[in-house]
Amino acid sequence: MLRGPDVIRSATLPMQTPSLPHFGENNRLKLFSGSANVDLAREVARYLGLDLGPMVRKRFADGELYIQIQESIRGCDVYLIQPTCQPVNDHLMELLIMIDACRRASARQITAVIPYYGYARADRKTAGRESITAKLVANLMTKAGASRVLAIDLHSAQIQGYFDIPCDHVYGTPVLIDYIASKNLEDLVVVSPDVGGVARARAFAKKLNDAPLAIIDKRRQAHNVAEVMNVVGDVRGKTAVLVDDMIDTAGTICEGARLLKQEGARQVYACATHPVFSPPAVERLSAGLFEEVIVTNTIPMTAARQFDQLTVLSMANLLGEAIWRIHEESSVSSMFR
């Protein structure tokens, strides 16, 4: 079993292996990485049998960023790997500058590969005079010159429609399910931490041999009254797997874990694609509520954010396969059938 803060596990996925001899000196597929998650980009490049393209990146005294692509990409299909994670604004601006540099260098196609899409939670107006920032960011990438976008587990499905260019939305589910299935957990029940995540949890449970589903229902009866939490479904004596797309401060998922234990769950696992881990997430997650916290490397895991119960799975094979299929103009959606 691969456990612990220093382990990144590559999933075993039913994917075709790229015919690597196709990649030669005159190949038109070019891969570049921003500064946000270079380790993941290197893994993707290794899967494809490529090297990351050379690039100069520096910051001027006033904080402005400078990017220069250091090889010819004229007529090439360029893939720029850059999650827009913390610091979100710096990484987003870096991605926009990379896109603009590639457009001005006459790249044939520019694909922004965004393992984690920042500002995704601002996907609709919940009050007057608010910005729909998820749409604004999509517009910025399009205007900068991106030809298409490849993203993993967008916070909400409608974000895919915010782009006026093709957007391939792939899911981290195969990687997470592969690992959960390998553990052979008994009396498994998949739990959604809120009503909004039911569709995600249902799809997760279906892939785990139609495991039973439970839902944590939260509601506030009136202003200044504490939330009432109930579990819809049977969790007593079972191994509960809480499934979400991201863990930010970990407040919601930890509240859910406490409730599940109160309702008689034997063990509780947390499972999410994006480990945002804003403070005080690490303290909450490592407090003994969870048997294991399973995430992926869409966001880099610094030493300060690691703890004993943490397991990090690699998304490199899945991303590499999606890039290969886009380049070869074959089906991406068939990866998930």
C-alpha positions in Angstrom: 0.0 0.0 0.0 1.4 3.4 -0.9 0.8 5.8 2.0 2.5 8.8 3.6 3.3 12.4 2.7 6.2 11.7 0.3 4.5 9.1 -1.9 2.9 10.0 -5.3 1.2 7.0 -6.9 0.6 6.8 -10.6 -2.7 5.2 -11.4 -3.1 2.1 -13.5 -5.5 3.2 -16.2 -6.9 1.3 -19.2 -5.3 3.6 -21.7 -3.4 3.1 -24.9 0.4 3.7 -24.7 1.5 6.4 -27.2 3.5 5.0 -30.1 6.6 6.8 -29.0 8.6 6.4 -32.3 6.1 8.9 -33.7 7.8 11.6 -31.7 10.9 12.6 -33.6 12.9 15.7 -34.2 10.3 17.2 -36.5 7.4 16.4 -34.3 4.9 19.2 -34.0 3.8 18.5 -30.4 5.5 20.8 -27.9 5.0 20.8 -24.1 5.8 23.7 -21.8 5.3 24.2 -18.1 4.5 27.2 -16.1 5.9 27.5 -12.5 2.8 26.3 -10.7 3.4 22.6 -10.9 6.6 21.7 -12.7 6.7 18.2 -11.2 3.4 17.2 -12.7 4.4 18.6 -16.1 7.6 16.5 -16.0 5.6 13.4 -15.3 3.3 14.2 -18.2 6.3 14.8 -20.5 7.8 11.4 -19.4 4.5 9.6 -20.2 4.6 11.1 -23.7 8.2 10.5 -24.2 9.0 14.2 -24.6 11.1 16.8 -22.9 9.6 20.0 -21.6 10.3 22.9 -23.9 13.0 25.5 -22.9 11.6 28.7 -21.6 12.9 31.8 -19.7 10.8 33.0 -16.8 11.8 35.9 -14.6 10.3 38.6 -12.5 11.3 42.2 -12.7 11.9 44.4 -9.6 8.4 45.8 -9.8 6.8 42.4 -9.8 6.1 42.1 -13.5 6.6 38.7 -15.2 8.7 38.0 -18.3 8.3 34.9 -20.4 10.3 33.9 -23.5 9.9 30.6 -25.4 13.4 29.5 -26.3 12.8 27.3 -29.4 10.8 27.6 -32.6 7.2 26.7 -32.2 6.0 28.0 -35.6 3.2 25.8 -36.9 3.4 23.6 -33.8 0.7 22.2 -31.4 1.7 23.7 -28.1 0.4 22.5 -24.7 1.0 24.8 -21.7 0.6 23.0 -18.3 -0.3 25.5 -15.6 -2.8 25.0 -12.7 -4.1 28.4 -11.5 -3.6 27.5 -7.8 -2.3 29.7 -5.0 -1.0 32.4 -5.6 -3.9 32.3 -8.1 -3.4 35.7 -9.7 0.3 35.2 -10.3 -0.2 31.8 -11.9 -3.1 33.0 -14.0 -1.1 36.0 -15.3 1.8 33.7 -16.0 -0.5 31.4 -18.1 -1.9 34.4 -20.0 1.6 35.7 -20.8 2.7 32.2 -22.0 -0.4 31.9 -24.2 0.3 35.4 -25.7 4.0 34.5 -26.3 3.0 31.3 -28.2 0.4 33.2 -30.3 3.0 35.8 -31.3 5.5 33.0 -32.1 3.0 31.6 -34.7 2.0 28.4 -32.9 -0.6 26.5 -34.9 -2.7 25.5 -31.9 -2.3 26.5 -28.2 -3.9 24.4 -25.6 -4.0 25.6 -22.0 -3.8 22.5 -19.8 -5.3 23.6 -16.5 -5.2 20.7 -13.9 -6.9 23.1 -11.3 -9.0 25.9 -12.5 -8.9 28.9 -10.1 -11.9 31.1 -9.6 -14.2 28.1 -10.5 -16.4 28.7 -7.5 -17.5 32.1 -8.7 -19.5 30.5 -11.4 -22.8 32.4 -11.0 -24.3 35.4 -9.3 -25.6 34.8 -5.8 -26.3 38.5 -5.0 -26.5 41.7 -6.9 -23.4 43.4 -8.4 -21.2 40.4 -8.3 -18.7 39.2 -11.0 -19.0 35.8 -12.5 -15.2 35.4 -12.3 -15.1 31.9 -13.8 -16.5 33.3 -17.0 -14.1 36.3 -16.9 -11.1 34.0 -16.6 -12.4 32.0 -19.6 -12.7 35.2 -21.6 -9.2 36.2 -20.7 -7.7 32.9 -21.9 -9.6 33.1 -25.1 -8.6 36.7 -25.8 -4.9 35.9 -24.9 -4.9 33.5 -27.8 -5.7 30.0 -26.5 -7.1 27.6 -29.1 -8.6 25.1 -26.6 -8.5 24.2 -22.9 -8.0 20.9 -21.1 -9.2 20.9 -17.5 -9.6 18.4 -14.7 -12.7 18.2 -12.5 -14.2 21.7 -13.0 -16.1 22.8 -9.9 -19.4 22.9 -11.9 -20.3 21.5 -15.3 -21.5 24.8 -16.7 -17.9 26.2 -16.7 -17.1 24.2 -19.7 -19.7 26.3 -21.6 -18.1 29.5 -20.5 -15.3 29.0 -23.1 -15.9 30.2 -26.6 -13.2 27.7 -27.7 -13.2 23.9 -27.4 -12.9 22.8 -23.8 -12.0 19.2 -22.9 -13.2 18.4 -19.4 -11.6 15.2 -18.0 -12.3 13.6 -14.6 -10.0 12.5 -11.9 -12.5 9.7 -11.0 -10.6 6.8 -12.7 -7.5 7.6 -10.7 -9.3 7.9 -7.4 -11.5 4.8 -8.0 -8.6 2.7 -9.0 -6.9 3.4 -5.7 -10.1 2.9 -3.6 -10.9 -0.3 -5.3 -7.3 -1.6 -4.7 -7.9 -1.3 -0.9 -10.8 -3.9 -1.0 -12.7 -1.9 1.7 -15.6 -3.9 3.2 -19.2 -2.5 3.7 -18.3 0.5 1.6 -20.7 3.5 1.4 -20.0 6.6 -0.7 -21.1 9.8 0.9 -21.7 13.3 -0.6 -20.7 16.0 1.9 -23.6 18.2 0.7 -26.6 18.1 -1.6 -24.7 19.9 -4.4 -22.2 17.0 -4.7 -24.8 14.2 -5.1 -24.3 13.7 -8.8 -20.5 13.4 -8.3 -20.9 10.9 -5.4 -23.5 8.9 -7.3 -21.2 8.5 -10.3 -18.4 7.5 -8.0 -20.5 4.9 -6.2 -21.7 3.4 -9.5 -18.1 2.8 -10.6 -17.4 1.0 -7.3 -19.8 -1.9 -8.1 -22.9 0.2 -7.4 -21.9 0.9 -3.8 -24.7 2.4 -1.6 -24.9 6.2 -1.4 -25.5 8.5 1.5 -25.9 12.3 1.6 -25.2 14.8 4.3 -28.1 17.3 4.4 -27.4 20.6 6.0 -30.0 23.3 6.5 -30.3 26.5 8.6 -33.8 27.0 10.1 -33.4 30.7 10.6 -30.8 33.5 10.7 -28.3 33.2 13.6 -29.4 29.6 14.2 -26.8 26.8 13.9 -27.0 24.5 10.9 -28.8 21.2 11.4 -27.0 18.3 9.8 -28.6 14.9 9.0 -27.4 11.8 7.2 -29.7 10.5 4.5 -28.8 6.9 4.1 -27.4 4.0 6.3 -23.8 4.4 7.4 -23.9 2.4 10.7 -21.0 -0.1 10.8 -19.9 0.8 7.4 -16.7 2.3 5.8 -17.7 5.7 4.6 -15.9 7.4 1.7 -16.6 11.2 1.6 -16.2 12.4 -2.0 -15.7 16.0 -3.2 -14.0 17.8 -6.1 -11.8 19.8 -3.8 -10.8 20.3 -0.2 -10.2 24.0 0.7 -10.3 24.8 4.5 -11.7 21.3 5.1 -14.5 22.6 7.3 -17.3 21.0 5.4 -15.7 17.6 5.0 -14.5 17.4 8.6 -18.0 18.3 9.9 -19.3 15.5 7.7 -16.8 13.1 9.1 -17.8 13.9 12.7 -21.4 13.4 11.9 -20.8 10.1 10.1 -18.9 8.8 13.2 -21.8 9.9 15.4 -24.1 8.0 13.2 -22.0 4.8 13.6 -19.6 4.7 10.6 -16.7 2.4 11.4 -14.1 4.3 9.4 -14.2 7.5 7.3 -12.0 8.2 4.3 -11.8 11.6 2.5 -11.4 11.6 -1.3 -11.0 14.7 -3.5 -9.2 15.6 -6.7 -7.9 19.1 -5.8 -6.0 19.6 -2.5 -6.4 23.4 -2.1 -5.6 23.0 1.6 -6.0 26.6 2.8 -5.4 27.1 6.5 -6.4 25.5 8.8 -7.1 22.5 6.5 -4.0 20.5 7.5 -4.7 20.8 11.2 -8.3 19.7 10.7 -7.5 16.8 8.4 -4.7 15.4 10.5 -6.7 15.5 13.8 -7.7 11.8 13.6 -11.1 12.0 12.0 -10.0 10.2 8.8 -8.4 6.9 8.2 -6.9 8.3 5.1 -7.1 11.5 3.0 -6.8 10.7 -0.7 -6.0 13.5 -3.1 -4.2 14.0 -6.5 -1.3 16.2 -7.6 -3.3 18.7 -9.6 -2.0 21.1 -7.1 1.6 20.7 -5.8 2.0 19.4 -2.3 4.5 21.4 -0.3 6.2 19.9 2.8 4.2 22.2 5.1 0.9 20.7 3.8 1.8 17.1 4.3 0.6 14.8 7.1 0.6 11.1 8.0 -2.9 10.3 6.7 -2.3 11.9 3.3 -2.0 9.9 0.1 -1.3 11.7 -3.2 -2.1 10.1 -6.5 -0.6 11.2 -9.8 -2.8 12.5 -12.6 0.1 12.5 -15.1 -0.9 9.4 -17.0 -4.5 10.6 -17.4 -3.3 14.1 -18.6 -0.7 12.7 -20.9 -3.3 10.3 -22.5 -5.7 13.2 -23.0 -3.0 15.4 -24.6 -2.0 12.5 -26.9 -5.6 11.9 -28.0 -6.2 15.6 -28.6 -3.0 15.8 -30.7 -4.0 12.7 -32.7 -7.6 14.0 -33.0 -9.1 10.9 -31.4 -11.8 10.6 -28.7 -11.1 11.9 -25.2 -14.5 11.0 -23.8 -13.9 7.3 -24.6 -11.2 7.3 -21.8 -14.0 7.3 -19.2 -16.3 4.6 -20.7 
